[in-house]
């Protein structure tokens, strides 16, 4: 059962809400809200459709073998295009299609710069063909036919190529070689995935075997090379031999 004071309290609450100062305050809040939305809309339109935030600078880093002009061509940034409207993922995919590019990242740096960070492929082996020297990177990817850089070993195998298991095994072996040994290697001879040998530039040979037990082989090979001999067998790293 309602008390006699309940209707009176209800009417007083309504009257309080309708007081001029309260109504005016609500109107001001609504007005500022509308103005704020309008300003944001104008800013968004200007940023999206006008040159206010257009791309003015393209910074590219990481290039050595790839030309700057080729990367710019792949980016395809229209003149006057707003920073908000460029598709950085699509640009990165186009640049990554350059054979000598391993990976690429494209970023916006407001107000007007696009930064492109490129990682180029680095040859770890090469093999010869009638077309020339095929460069192979650490992912076993053939990415160029051109003269091999000094210090990159030649791969000798039956059917060299990115899809060849023996080629991939040879790349895996080179990847784990100690740097002090890697710089001495002139040829990598791969007869099978488990029969890989390294011909050093001074005429000595290291019988490496397969890519298994790589850590142990890397530990024993350099001390073994201090001994007299021409053939150093670490294919079984727990029982090494010198001939």
C-alpha positions as CSV (number, residue, x, y, z in Angstrom):
1,X,0.0,0.0,0.0
2,X,1.4,3.4,-1.1
3,X,2.0,6.1,1.5
4,X,0.4,9.5,1.0
5,X,3.9,11.0,0.4
6,X,4.8,8.8,-2.6
7,X,2.8,10.7,-5.3
8,X,4.2,14.0,-3.9
9,X,7.8,12.7,-4.1
10,X,7.2,11.5,-7.7
11,X,5.9,14.9,-8.8
12,X,8.8,16.7,-7.1
13,X,11.3,14.5,-9.1
14,X,9.6,15.3,-12.4
15,X,9.6,19.0,-11.5
16,X,13.3,18.9,-10.7
17,X,14.1,17.4,-14.1
18,X,12.1,20.1,-15.9
19,X,13.7,23.0,-14.1
20,X,15.2,25.5,-16.7
21,X,18.8,25.1,-15.5
22,X,18.6,21.3,-15.9
23,X,16.9,21.5,-19.3
24,X,19.5,24.0,-20.5
25,X,22.3,21.8,-19.3
26,X,21.0,18.9,-21.2
27,X,20.7,21.0,-24.3
28,X,24.2,22.2,-24.0
29,X,25.5,18.6,-23.7
30,X,23.5,17.5,-26.7
31,X,24.8,20.6,-28.7
32,X,28.4,19.8,-27.9
33,X,27.9,16.2,-28.7
34,X,26.5,17.1,-32.1
35,X,29.3,19.6,-32.7
36,X,31.9,17.0,-31.7
37,X,30.5,14.4,-34.1
38,X,30.5,17.0,-36.9
39,X,34.1,17.9,-36.3
40,X,35.2,14.3,-36.3
41,X,33.2,13.7,-39.5
42,X,34.9,16.7,-41.2
43,X,38.4,15.5,-40.1
44,X,37.7,12.0,-41.3
45,X,36.5,13.2,-44.7
46,X,39.5,15.5,-45.1
47,X,41.9,12.7,-44.1
48,X,40.3,10.1,-46.3
49,X,39.5,12.0,-49.5
50,X,41.9,15.0,-49.6
51,X,45.7,15.3,-49.7
52,X,45.9,16.5,-46.1
53,X,47.4,13.1,-45.1
54,X,48.8,12.1,-48.4
55,X,52.0,10.1,-48.8
56,X,54.9,12.5,-49.2
57,X,57.9,10.3,-48.3
58,X,58.8,6.7,-48.9
59,X,61.8,5.4,-46.8
60,X,63.2,2.1,-47.9
61,X,65.9,0.3,-46.0
62,X,67.7,-3.1,-46.3
63,X,68.5,-2.9,-50.0
64,X,71.7,-4.1,-51.4
65,X,71.2,-6.4,-54.4
66,X,67.7,-5.1,-55.2
67,X,67.3,-1.7,-56.8
68,X,65.4,1.1,-55.2
69,X,63.5,1.9,-58.4
70,X,62.2,-1.7,-58.6
71,X,60.8,-1.5,-55.0
72,X,59.2,1.9,-55.8
73,X,57.6,0.4,-58.9
74,X,56.2,-2.5,-56.9
75,X,54.7,-0.3,-54.2
76,X,52.5,1.5,-56.7
77,X,51.5,4.4,-54.4
78,X,49.3,6.8,-56.4
79,X,50.2,10.5,-56.2
80,X,48.1,12.3,-53.6
81,X,46.7,9.1,-52.1
82,X,45.8,9.5,-48.4
83,X,47.8,7.5,-45.9
84,X,44.5,6.0,-44.7
85,X,43.7,4.6,-48.1
86,X,46.9,2.8,-49.0
87,X,46.9,-1.0,-48.7
88,X,50.2,-1.8,-46.9
89,X,49.5,-5.6,-47.1
90,X,49.1,-5.5,-50.8
91,X,52.2,-3.4,-51.3
92,X,54.3,-5.8,-49.1
93,X,53.1,-8.8,-51.2
94,X,54.1,-7.1,-54.4
95,X,57.6,-6.3,-53.1
96,X,58.0,-9.8,-51.7
97,X,57.4,-11.2,-55.2
98,X,60.9,-9.8,-56.2
99,X,63.0,-13.0,-56.3
100,X,65.9,-11.5,-54.3
101,X,63.5,-10.4,-51.5
102,X,63.1,-12.8,-48.5
103,X,60.6,-10.7,-46.5
104,X,59.3,-7.2,-46.4
105,X,57.3,-5.0,-44.0
106,X,55.4,-1.9,-45.0
107,X,54.3,0.6,-42.3
108,X,52.6,3.9,-42.1
109,X,54.4,6.6,-40.2
110,X,52.0,9.6,-39.8
111,X,51.6,12.2,-40.9
112,X,53.1,11.4,-44.4
113,X,55.7,8.7,-44.5
114,X,55.6,5.1,-45.7
115,X,58.5,3.0,-44.3
116,X,59.5,-0.2,-46.2
117,X,61.9,-2.6,-44.5
118,X,63.3,-5.3,-46.8
119,X,65.3,-8.4,-45.9
120,X,67.1,-9.7,-49.0
121,X,68.0,-13.3,-49.7
122,X,71.6,-14.3,-49.0
123,X,73.2,-17.1,-51.0
124,X,74.7,-20.0,-49.0
125,X,75.4,-22.3,-51.9
126,X,75.3,-22.2,-55.7
127,X,75.2,-24.8,-58.5
128,X,76.2,-24.5,-62.1
129,X,74.0,-25.1,-65.1
130,X,74.2,-24.2,-68.8
131,X,72.4,-20.9,-67.9
132,X,75.0,-20.0,-65.3
133,X,75.3,-20.1,-61.5
134,X,72.1,-20.6,-59.6
135,X,72.1,-18.9,-56.1
136,X,70.4,-20.8,-53.3
137,X,69.5,-19.3,-49.9
138,X,69.2,-20.8,-46.4
139,X,65.6,-21.8,-47.2
140,X,66.8,-23.8,-50.3
141,X,65.2,-21.2,-52.6
142,X,66.8,-20.6,-56.0
143,X,66.5,-16.8,-56.4
144,X,69.0,-15.7,-59.0
145,X,71.2,-16.9,-61.9
146,X,74.3,-14.8,-61.7
147,X,77.9,-14.9,-60.6
148,X,78.2,-16.3,-57.1
149,X,79.7,-13.9,-54.5
150,X,83.2,-14.7,-53.3
151,X,83.2,-17.2,-50.4
152,X,79.9,-19.0,-51.4
153,X,80.6,-22.7,-51.8
154,X,79.6,-24.6,-54.9
155,X,77.1,-27.5,-54.6
156,X,78.0,-30.6,-56.5
157,X,75.0,-33.0,-56.7
158,X,73.0,-35.0,-59.3
159,X,69.8,-33.0,-59.5
160,X,70.2,-29.7,-57.8
161,X,67.2,-27.5,-57.2
162,X,64.9,-26.1,-54.5
163,X,62.6,-29.2,-54.6
164,X,65.5,-31.7,-54.5
165,X,65.8,-33.4,-51.0
166,X,69.6,-33.8,-51.4
167,X,70.0,-30.1,-52.2
168,X,67.9,-29.3,-49.1
169,X,70.0,-31.6,-47.0
170,X,73.2,-29.9,-48.2
171,X,71.8,-26.5,-47.3
172,X,70.9,-27.8,-43.9
173,X,74.5,-28.9,-43.4
174,X,76.0,-25.6,-44.4
175,X,73.6,-23.8,-42.1
176,X,75.1,-25.5,-39.0
177,X,78.8,-25.3,-39.9
178,X,80.9,-23.3,-37.5
179,X,81.8,-19.9,-39.1
180,X,85.6,-20.8,-38.9
181,X,84.9,-23.9,-41.0
182,X,82.3,-22.3,-43.3
183,X,84.8,-19.8,-44.7
184,X,87.2,-22.6,-45.7
185,X,84.6,-24.6,-47.7
186,X,85.0,-24.4,-51.5
187,X,82.6,-27.2,-52.5
188,X,79.8,-29.2,-50.9
189,X,79.5,-32.7,-52.6
190,X,76.2,-34.3,-51.9
191,X,75.7,-37.9,-53.1
192,X,72.6,-38.5,-51.0
193,X,70.9,-36.9,-47.9
194,X,73.2,-38.9,-45.7
195,X,76.4,-38.7,-47.7
196,X,77.6,-35.1,-47.8
197,X,81.2,-34.0,-47.8
198,X,83.0,-30.7,-47.7
199,X,86.0,-30.0,-49.9
200,X,88.1,-27.3,-48.3
201,X,90.0,-24.7,-50.2
202,X,93.3,-26.1,-49.1
203,X,92.5,-29.6,-50.6
204,X,91.4,-31.4,-47.4
205,X,88.0,-33.1,-47.2
206,X,85.5,-33.4,-44.4
207,X,83.1,-36.3,-44.5
208,X,80.1,-34.9,-42.8
209,X,77.4,-37.5,-43.5
210,X,73.8,-36.3,-43.0
211,X,72.3,-33.3,-41.3
212,X,71.7,-35.3,-38.1
213,X,73.9,-34.8,-34.9
214,X,74.8,-31.4,-36.3
215,X,75.6,-29.9,-32.9
216,X,78.0,-32.7,-31.9
217,X,79.7,-32.6,-35.4
218,X,80.2,-28.9,-35.1
219,X,81.9,-29.4,-31.7
220,X,84.4,-32.0,-32.9
221,X,85.2,-30.9,-36.4
222,X,87.5,-27.9,-35.7
223,X,89.7,-29.7,-33.1
224,X,89.9,-32.6,-35.5
225,X,91.1,-30.3,-38.3
226,X,94.2,-29.4,-36.3
227,X,95.6,-32.9,-36.8
228,X,97.7,-34.0,-39.8
229,X,95.7,-35.6,-42.6
230,X,93.7,-35.1,-45.7
231,X,90.3,-36.8,-45.0
232,X,88.5,-36.0,-41.7
233,X,85.4,-38.1,-41.0
234,X,82.8,-36.8,-38.6
235,X,79.9,-38.6,-40.1
236,X,79.8,-40.6,-36.8
237,X,80.7,-37.8,-34.3
238,X,81.3,-40.2,-31.5
239,X,83.9,-42.1,-33.5
240,X,85.8,-39.6,-35.7
241,X,88.8,-40.6,-37.9
242,X,91.6,-39.0,-39.8
243,X,93.3,-40.3,-42.9
